[in-house]
Amino acid sequence: MSKVLIVGAGGVGGVVTHKCAQVPEVFSEIVLASRTLEKCEKIKSQLPRPIETARVDADNVPEMVALIRKVKPDLVLNVALPYQDLAIMDACLETGVNYLDTANYEPPDEARFCYKWQWDYQDRFRDRGIMALLGCGFDPGVTNIFIAHAVKNRFDEIHYVDIMDCNAGEHGHPFATNFNPEINIREVTARGKYYESGQWIETDPLSVHQSFDFPEIGPREMYLMYHEEMESLVKHIPSIRKIRFWMTFGQEYLTHLRVLQNVGMTRIDPVKFQGCEIVPLQFLKALLPEPSSLGENYKGKTNIGCMIEGIKDGKPAKYYVYNVCDHAEAYREVKAQAISYTTGVPAMIGAMMMLTGRWKGTGVFNVEQFDPDPFMEKLTQHGLPWTEKFLV
Ligand SMILES: NC(=O)c1ccc[n+]([C@@H]2O[C@H](COP(=O)([O-])OP(=O)(O)OC[C@H]3O[C@@H](n4cnc5c(N)ncnc54)[C@H](OP(=O)(O)O)[C@@H]3O)[C@@H](O)[C@H]2O)c1
């Protein structure tokens, strides 16, 4: 029996709230708070059981502190945007409440995400006797847990990892992003980066690509990108010699993105327009479909997984573990597309791990630092079944 305060009523927030509502024995009370109260009310109206809602500006620490003091939750589950991470962690520190998120902090005026800002809270969270669980979505999140499962249960030692994220869905719009457009476009237009032999190697944006035949989908072109889970995985699993992250994009998406970049619409610095300052990427976000609105007509599947090589029983081995998620099925269950679904389900399970004491500690943690077994079991039970096979 516990009370959770969910912050952020977007695509992921909707899924988390639906999924928490399905497990009343753990989430006996749910409060959903966000900047726009109507979005909380809309999600509330879709649920089979009552929840409370609230309006909050999570960038404002005193406002967050006041809300936490009023609600008295056992856990704050942050599915707003990465910009809010530190303010919400500050509010948790002040009130002594545990914290969970799905994406690492990123300063609004600089397209650079890394764990340093949040890892720097380690001593303060430990001294306060509370826990922060970082990056508990799908990637980061389940991908880290797949790798922790391979390390614990399938290999003597792992050496090479390719994380592969494929969305083969069709949403019917010429151009839209599956999660927050600002965060998505900042991530995709950044320089690529991978880790090999103790070094980070940079590549030009989307310049390295190859085809992969994704189970239940077929061959797709995937592009090397930098992604945050690689930073924590090389820290916590030092046997990793090389790790790369790949994501698929359709030609239509890439063509739109190239044009938007060429005309300056993806810039994040303010420009003067008719006497006002506007940030082109924020303006573009206002024009694009909200990720939470894409679900209704979305068809097709996602496949996200990890190809891992290492040593098993003293011999070289290659292993593939992945999840396939269907957009239309996700919509039928929780009124959301599969990208929000694959993020929201693990966030709910991570919250469940913390609230039931299966994962506990004081300080700041990434998911691969905990036992993957109970989490892997819950993934299958709560809508994200996984498949594994040895290829060598
Ligand atoms: N790990 C993963 O696998 C993964 C995958 C996808 C997404 N994510 C992360 O999940 C999070 C949510 O993504 P999403 O697709 O749900 O985005 P979204 O649809 O844009 O939703 C974000 C929500 O946060 C609210 N919000 C923004 N600023 C706020 C503030 N200052 N105070 C209170 N609420 C605020 C927004 O309110 P308004 O509606 O009023 O703007 C919106 O409801 C992001 O951090 C994203 O990076 C992680």
The ligand as an ORCA input file, in Angstrom:
! r2SCAN-3c Opt
* xyz 0 1
  N      13.925      6.195    -21.300
  C      13.116      6.121    -22.332
  O      12.996      5.067    -22.949
  C      12.302      7.309    -22.767
  C      11.615      7.244    -23.982
  C      10.762      8.297    -24.322
  C      10.663      9.416    -23.485
  N      11.391      9.463    -22.331
  C      11.295     10.627    -21.440
  O       9.991     10.645    -20.867
  C       9.678     11.984    -20.509
  C       8.278     12.319    -20.977
  O       8.210     12.201    -22.392
  P       6.812     12.418    -23.174
  O       6.963     11.807    -24.498
  O       5.708     11.986    -22.285
  O       6.825     14.005    -23.353
  P       5.543     14.968    -23.466
  O       4.406     14.238    -24.125
  O       6.037     16.233    -24.038
  O       5.124     15.180    -21.940
  C       5.860     15.941    -21.022
  C       4.888     16.405    -19.953
  O       5.638     17.113    -18.950
  C       4.945     18.304    -18.658
  N       5.851     19.361    -18.230
  C       6.789     19.992    -18.958
  N       7.382     20.940    -18.233
  C       6.797     20.903    -17.015
  C       6.965     21.651    -15.835
  N       7.864     22.632    -15.730
  N       6.184     21.345    -14.759
  C       5.249     20.366    -14.829
  N       5.049     19.626    -15.932
  C       5.817     19.896    -17.015
  C       4.306     18.725    -19.958
  O       3.299     19.645    -19.668
  P       2.587     20.519    -20.826
  O       1.699     19.521    -21.482
  O       1.841     21.547    -20.083
  O       3.663     21.023    -21.718
  C       3.840     17.370    -20.503
  O       2.578     17.031    -19.995
  C      10.776     12.849    -21.122
  O      11.712     13.168    -20.117
  C      11.411     11.955    -22.153
  O      12.743     12.291    -22.404
  C      12.196      8.432    -21.957
*
